[in-house]
Amino acid sequence: MPQTYDITKIKQHPYLAAYDGTVLGPLADAPKIESEIKVFDSLIYENGGREEVSRTITRSSAKITIHTKNIDAALTLAGNFAKGDDIAASSERKVLTFTPITEDAGEKELSFGAAVLLPDIEYIPTMGGDHVARLTFMAYPDGNGKLFTFS
């Protein structure tokens, strides 16, 4: 039987993003999170057939794209790269959090414990309206093997 949801309890909030303590928001729109999971299938070939015994996660990561209005922070972070930098080194992995901007204190925070900023920025100054910069992150499992926490 399918689950039913109370549509009045589904909330949509703007998010405040922070990377290693640097506030990157508020955001111009919702963050885009694309996960990539690789698995190893254990199979048994018996009696002319094939049976899957288990599926084990061998790798997980997520590509996170945000559009921020905090141009100063975006350009400062993006300007920290130099040719030859190892951007995926464990020392470069920082906490990336998304906190709903709301008056309700009970909202949950989405946190990626081992995210790296990719040296890929898009910023086009405009003559009117808000300036927006695109930043892209890669998130990896943290020291506990978790890609993210939601609490």
Rosetta silent file (secondary structure, phi, psi, omega in degrees, C-alpha in Angstrom):
SEQUENCE: MPQTYDITKIKQHPYLAAYDGTVLGPLADAPKIESEIKVFDSLIYENGGREEVSRTITRSSAKITIHTKNIDAALTLAGNFAKGDDIAASSERKVLTFTPITEDAGEKELSFGAAVLLPDIEYIPTMGGDHVARLTFMAYPDGNGKLFTFS
SCORE:     score description
SCORE:     0.000 S_00000001
   1 L     0.000  131.645 -179.467    0.000    0.000    0.000 S_00000001
   2 L   -71.227  149.629  177.223    1.460    3.410   -0.929 S_00000001
   3 L   -74.468  150.182  174.282    2.186    5.922    1.778 S_00000001
   4 L  -112.913  148.130 -178.425    0.041    9.019    1.945 S_00000001
   5 L  -123.512  142.722  174.295    1.374   12.433    2.847 S_00000001
   6 L   -81.101  109.586 -174.720   -0.329   15.440    4.329 S_00000001
   7 H   -60.153  -24.952 -179.813    0.362   18.065    1.651 S_00000001
   8 H   -72.773  -16.794 -179.682    0.118   20.844    4.247 S_00000001
   9 H   -92.595   -6.712  176.892    3.193   19.438    6.034 S_00000001
  10 L   -80.923  121.492 -175.174    5.424   19.579    2.961 S_00000001
  11 L  -116.413  147.453  175.775    7.491   22.725    3.353 S_00000001
  12 L  -126.932  120.960 -177.851    9.687   24.608    0.970 S_00000001
  13 L  -125.495  153.435  166.152   12.189   27.029    2.459 S_00000001
  14 L   -70.091  153.684 -177.150   15.047   29.101    1.179 S_00000001
  15 E  -115.296  145.077  170.666   18.334   27.650    2.401 S_00000001
  16 E  -101.344  124.028 -179.634   21.354   29.184    4.012 S_00000001
  17 E  -105.606  144.686  175.930   24.506   27.399    2.874 S_00000001
  18 E  -139.916  138.595  178.730   27.810   27.388    4.743 S_00000001
  19 E  -126.626  114.628 -179.818   31.132   25.835    3.759 S_00000001
  20 L    52.078   40.586  177.813   33.787   25.438    6.449 S_00000001
  21 L    87.052  -10.028  177.804   32.208   28.265    8.418 S_00000001
  22 E   -89.566  120.772 -179.468   31.928   30.634    5.423 S_00000001
  23 E   -75.141  126.422 -177.498   28.318   31.629    4.817 S_00000001
  24 L  -109.442   10.344 -174.277   27.448   31.220    1.142 S_00000001
  25 L  -134.851 -171.971   14.341   23.871   32.309    1.179 S_00000001
  26 L   -71.071  161.738 -178.454   21.120   32.854    1.118 S_00000001
  27 E   -86.614  152.572  178.534   20.857   30.866   -2.069 S_00000001
  28 L   -75.815  -27.113  177.140   19.152   32.123   -5.218 S_00000001
  29 L  -155.104 -176.769 -177.162   17.384   28.776   -5.651 S_00000001
  30 L   -67.766  145.058  175.958   17.352   25.259   -4.248 S_00000001
  31 L   -66.555  147.796  176.828   20.645   23.339   -4.188 S_00000001
  32 E  -105.229  120.056 -176.974   21.013   20.628   -6.826 S_00000001
  33 E  -119.685  119.288  179.826   22.319   17.363   -5.360 S_00000001
  34 E  -120.556  112.064 -179.029   23.220   14.486   -7.682 S_00000001
  35 E   -90.347  153.161  176.101   24.459   11.337   -5.987 S_00000001
  36 E  -131.801  119.075 -178.790   26.583    8.652   -7.602 S_00000001
  37 E  -119.354  130.533  173.497   26.636    5.200   -6.057 S_00000001
  38 E  -113.788  138.430 -176.695   28.749    2.305   -7.326 S_00000001
  39 E  -128.266  157.397  173.369   27.998   -1.213   -6.161 S_00000001
  40 E  -113.003  123.914  179.744   29.545   -4.644   -6.366 S_00000001
  41 E   -95.466  125.808  172.698   27.099   -7.455   -7.092 S_00000001
  42 E   -95.172  121.363 -175.583   27.826  -10.880   -5.639 S_00000001
  43 E  -121.204  149.573  172.894   26.264  -13.493   -7.888 S_00000001
  44 E  -118.008  126.327  175.916   25.896  -17.250   -7.750 S_00000001
  45 E  -101.547  115.277 -175.476   25.683  -19.168  -11.013 S_00000001
  46 E  -148.965  137.576  176.993   23.910  -22.430  -10.371 S_00000001
  47 L    52.939   40.170  177.325   21.817  -24.837  -12.403 S_00000001
  48 L    76.270    3.959  179.778   22.018  -22.648  -15.479 S_00000001
  49 E  -119.242  177.801 -178.865   20.677  -19.622  -13.623 S_00000001
  50 E  -133.276  130.539 -179.360   22.051  -16.608  -11.886 S_00000001
  51 E  -127.595  129.933  176.773   21.081  -15.403   -8.429 S_00000001
  52 E   -80.076  122.930 -178.498   22.091  -12.137   -6.819 S_00000001
  53 E   -93.275  -41.951  179.287   23.302  -12.813   -3.289 S_00000001
  54 E  -156.441  162.042  174.183   24.256   -9.303   -2.198 S_00000001
  55 E  -130.391  118.963 -176.891   24.896   -5.755   -3.368 S_00000001
  56 E  -114.320  131.016  176.823   27.661   -3.874   -1.601 S_00000001
  57 E   -70.764  123.470  178.995   28.275   -0.151   -1.933 S_00000001
  58 E  -104.680  -22.991 -179.741   31.865    0.315   -3.080 S_00000001
  59 E  -157.336  139.260  174.377   31.816    4.050   -3.709 S_00000001
  60 E  -142.419  141.388  176.821   29.487    6.939   -3.042 S_00000001
  61 E  -155.827  170.188  177.516   29.763   10.615   -3.790 S_00000001
  62 E  -144.902  137.419  173.620   27.530   13.554   -4.591 S_00000001
  63 E   -98.530  126.131 -175.347   27.895   16.546   -6.875 S_00000001
  64 E  -121.560  124.670  179.033   26.287   19.618   -5.316 S_00000001
  65 E  -117.597  130.459  177.453   25.608   22.791   -7.263 S_00000001
  66 E  -126.788  154.257  173.044   24.472   26.006   -5.629 S_00000001
  67 E  -118.495  110.491 -174.964   23.639   29.478   -6.898 S_00000001
  68 E  -108.749  150.434  174.752   24.572   31.993   -4.241 S_00000001
  69 L   -92.739   -8.319 -179.878   23.944   35.709   -3.881 S_00000001
  70 L   -86.143   79.755 -174.754   27.016   36.077   -1.625 S_00000001
  71 H   -64.819  -39.795 -179.568   29.407   37.025   -4.429 S_00000001
  72 H   -57.524  -49.172 -179.742   32.207   38.141   -2.096 S_00000001
  73 H   -65.954  -41.131 -178.443   32.387   34.740   -0.388 S_00000001
  74 H   -62.680  -46.534 -178.961   32.041   32.829   -3.690 S_00000001
  75 H   -70.010  -34.515  177.670   34.865   34.710   -5.405 S_00000001
  76 H   -64.182  -47.571  178.827   37.088   34.516   -2.321 S_00000001
  77 H   -64.596  -43.719 -177.537   36.686   30.731   -2.082 S_00000001
  78 H   -68.978  -23.765 -179.492   37.072   30.190   -5.825 S_00000001
  79 L   -81.492   -0.797 -177.647   40.208   32.335   -5.870 S_00000001
  80 L   -85.476    2.509 -175.816   42.064   29.997   -3.485 S_00000001
  81 L   -94.215  147.816  174.938   42.993   27.488   -6.227 S_00000001
  82 L  -137.062  156.918  178.619   46.332   27.164   -7.972 S_00000001
  83 L   -58.562  134.909  178.626   47.608   24.889  -10.713 S_00000001
  84 L    91.535   -4.307  178.845   48.696   21.533   -9.291 S_00000001
  85 L   -65.451  139.723  173.271   46.446   21.660   -6.194 S_00000001
  86 L   -91.070   96.067 -173.490   45.079   18.304   -5.018 S_00000001
  87 L   -76.558  -15.738 -179.247   41.471   19.357   -4.567 S_00000001
  88 L  -100.224    4.936 -179.640   40.258   15.935   -3.375 S_00000001
  89 L   -60.078  148.565 -178.648   42.878   15.536   -0.615 S_00000001
  90 H   -60.808  -28.313  178.737   41.437   14.675    2.781 S_00000001
  91 H   -70.382  -19.270  179.943   42.878   17.934    4.163 S_00000001
  92 H   -90.563   -7.239 -176.202   40.701   19.858    1.674 S_00000001
  93 L   -82.206  122.018 -176.127   37.453   18.165    2.740 S_00000001
  94 E  -125.736  171.247 -179.870   35.266   20.513    4.754 S_00000001
  95 E   -85.921  129.444  175.552   31.719   20.562    6.093 S_00000001
  96 E  -116.321  121.071 -176.954   29.009   21.866    3.753 S_00000001
  97 E  -123.091  149.111  173.934   25.660   22.544    5.427 S_00000001
  98 E  -124.273  117.929 -178.010   22.227   23.596    4.253 S_00000001
  99 E  -116.765  126.520  177.806   19.989   25.135    6.893 S_00000001
 100 E   -64.683  136.318  176.048   16.372   26.087    6.142 S_00000001
 101 L   -90.618  103.161 -176.098   15.704   29.774    6.722 S_00000001
 102 L  -156.881  161.543  177.842   12.513   29.642    8.755 S_00000001
 103 L   -81.260  -17.109 -178.568   11.104   30.723   12.088 S_00000001
 104 L   -76.125  119.345 -177.639   10.381   27.091   13.029 S_00000001
 105 L   -75.582   -8.688 -176.368   13.176   25.802   15.277 S_00000001
 106 L   -89.873    4.054 -177.842   12.311   22.167   14.488 S_00000001
 107 L   -72.152  146.814 -178.397   13.601   22.127   10.901 S_00000001
 108 L   -89.436  152.423  179.106   16.362   19.656   10.020 S_00000001
 109 L  -107.209  138.184  176.044   19.773   20.568    8.626 S_00000001
 110 E   -99.214  124.789 -174.329   21.407   18.732    5.716 S_00000001
 111 E  -132.816  130.083  173.936   25.147   18.358    6.241 S_00000001
 112 E  -106.679  114.540 -171.927   27.898   16.865    4.061 S_00000001
 113 E   -78.196  -15.423 -176.953   30.882   16.178    6.334 S_00000001
 114 E  -140.453   71.549 -178.446   33.563   15.779    3.638 S_00000001
 115 E  -108.869  146.728  174.993   32.909   18.172    0.758 S_00000001
 116 E  -123.040  141.508  175.229   35.419   19.863   -1.524 S_00000001
 117 E   -81.050  129.267  177.478   34.871   22.954   -3.601 S_00000001
 118 E   -86.084  145.844 -179.316   35.633   22.331   -7.260 S_00000001
 119 E   -77.281   60.246 -174.142   37.553   25.041   -9.144 S_00000001
 120 E  -138.266   97.199 -178.561   34.524   25.654  -11.322 S_00000001
 121 E  -120.188  146.685  172.986   32.771   28.989  -10.857 S_00000001
 122 E  -128.584  122.348  179.459   30.302   30.815  -13.026 S_00000001
 123 E  -144.353  119.404  178.448   29.649   34.476  -12.327 S_00000001
 124 L  -123.508  107.907  179.040   28.095   36.909  -14.738 S_00000001
 125 L   -62.942  141.778  178.534   27.609   40.428  -13.343 S_00000001
 126 L  -116.563  158.414  179.106   24.267   41.982  -14.219 S_00000001
 127 L   -82.928  -21.733 -179.960   23.243   45.603  -14.482 S_00000001
 128 L  -142.395  155.124  178.903   20.035   45.036  -12.547 S_00000001
 129 L    82.446 -174.938 -178.236   18.734   42.526  -10.047 S_00000001
 130 L   -74.511  140.412  170.134   20.696   40.187   -7.826 S_00000001
 131 L   -82.297  141.338 -178.042   24.156   39.039   -8.769 S_00000001
 132 L  -136.352  138.341  175.499   24.462   35.247   -8.600 S_00000001
 133 E  -120.919  142.958  176.466   27.470   32.924   -8.701 S_00000001
 134 E  -100.102  128.861  174.382   27.407   29.169   -9.298 S_00000001
 135 E  -120.697  144.990 -179.892   29.641   26.996   -7.121 S_00000001
 136 E  -124.396  135.520 -179.906   30.075   23.244   -7.454 S_00000001
 137 E  -123.058  154.407  167.478   31.126   20.838   -4.703 S_00000001
 138 E  -116.551  130.112  177.976   31.923   17.116   -4.552 S_00000001
 139 E  -110.138  139.495 -179.804   30.957   15.354   -1.350 S_00000001
 140 L  -123.686  163.609  176.632   32.561   12.111   -0.195 S_00000001
 141 L   -60.171  142.973  178.835   31.814    9.831    2.764 S_00000001
 142 L   -80.384 -170.302 -178.518   33.056   11.224    6.060 S_00000001
 143 L   -61.290  -20.429  177.558   35.191    9.365    8.610 S_00000001
 144 L   -95.557    3.700  179.293   32.139    7.292    9.616 S_00000001
 145 L    84.359    5.029 -178.193   31.395    6.272    6.028 S_00000001
 146 L   -94.922  133.534  178.354   28.309    8.512    5.767 S_00000001
 147 L   -72.673  -39.091  179.770   27.825   10.705    2.717 S_00000001
 148 L  -153.506  165.543  171.004   25.531   13.108    4.561 S_00000001
 149 E  -125.426  148.175  178.975   23.527   13.586    7.735 S_00000001
 150 E  -132.173   97.300 -177.957   20.018   14.950    7.992 S_00000001
 151 L  -152.290    0.000    0.000   19.162   15.993   11.504 S_00000001
